[in-house]
């Protein structure tokens, strides 16, 4: 990172520049999740909406999987959908 980031919103904007894929995670049981990966946000949101249509109280999240250059590990950012 060339400039100092002081706010979490700035960090979120920074990591979202390096999105590799999107993961939809759905709680299916105690400690068990169904995860599906997509290459585009619209496809991930469509899958998310299909789950929520079938079960409005389903515990589902859409995450951006990012690989910013400051770390070798992936950074997962929850998306507001």
C-alpha positions as CSV (number, residue, x, y, z in Angstrom):
1,X,0.0,0.0,0.0
2,X,1.5,3.3,-1.0
3,X,-0.8,5.6,1.0
4,X,-1.7,5.2,4.6
5,X,-5.3,4.0,5.1
6,X,-6.9,5.2,8.3
7,X,-10.5,4.3,7.9
8,X,-12.2,0.9,7.5
9,X,-14.2,2.2,4.6
10,X,-10.9,3.1,2.8
11,X,-9.5,-0.3,3.5
12,X,-12.7,-1.9,2.1
13,X,-12.5,0.1,-1.0
14,X,-8.8,-0.8,-1.4
15,X,-9.3,-4.6,-1.1
16,X,-12.3,-4.5,-3.4
17,X,-10.0,-3.4,-6.2
18,X,-8.4,-6.9,-6.0
19,X,-11.5,-9.2,-6.2
20,X,-10.8,-12.7,-7.5
21,X,-14.2,-14.3,-7.0
22,X,-17.4,-14.2,-4.9
23,X,-18.5,-16.9,-2.4
24,X,-22.0,-17.5,-1.2
25,X,-22.1,-19.2,2.2
26,X,-25.3,-20.7,3.5
27,X,-25.7,-22.2,6.9
28,X,-27.2,-25.6,6.5
29,X,-26.7,-27.1,10.0
30,X,-24.8,-26.6,13.2
31,X,-21.3,-25.5,12.1
32,X,-22.0,-26.7,8.5
33,X,-22.0,-24.4,5.5
34,X,-22.8,-24.9,1.9
35,X,-20.4,-22.7,-0.1
36,X,-20.5,-21.9,-3.8
37,X,-18.1,-19.7,-5.7
38,X,-18.9,-17.4,-8.6
39,X,-16.7,-15.2,-10.9
40,X,-19.2,-12.3,-11.0
41,X,-21.2,-10.5,-8.3
42,X,-24.5,-10.5,-10.3
43,X,-24.4,-14.4,-10.5
44,X,-23.6,-14.6,-6.7
45,X,-26.4,-12.2,-5.9
46,X,-28.8,-14.2,-8.1
47,X,-27.9,-17.4,-6.2
48,X,-28.3,-15.6,-2.9
49,X,-31.7,-14.3,-3.9
50,X,-32.8,-17.8,-4.9
51,X,-32.0,-19.1,-1.5
52,X,-33.7,-16.2,0.3
53,X,-36.8,-16.6,-1.9
54,X,-37.1,-20.3,-0.9
55,X,-36.3,-19.5,2.8
56,X,-36.5,-15.8,3.8
57,X,-34.9,-16.5,7.2
58,X,-32.0,-18.5,5.7
59,X,-28.6,-17.4,7.0
60,X,-26.7,-16.6,3.9
61,X,-23.8,-14.2,3.1
62,X,-22.0,-13.1,-0.1
63,X,-18.3,-12.5,0.3
64,X,-15.7,-11.0,-2.1
65,X,-12.5,-13.0,-2.1
66,X,-9.7,-10.5,-2.6
67,X,-6.0,-10.9,-3.1
68,X,-4.5,-7.4,-2.4
69,X,-0.7,-7.1,-3.0
70,X,0.1,-6.3,0.6
71,X,-0.6,-9.9,1.7
72,X,-0.2,-13.5,0.4
73,X,-3.4,-14.6,2.1
74,X,-6.9,-14.0,0.7
75,X,-9.0,-11.3,2.3
76,X,-12.8,-12.0,2.5
77,X,-15.1,-9.0,2.5
78,X,-18.8,-9.4,3.3
79,X,-20.9,-7.7,0.6
80,X,-24.1,-5.8,1.3
81,X,-26.7,-7.4,-0.9
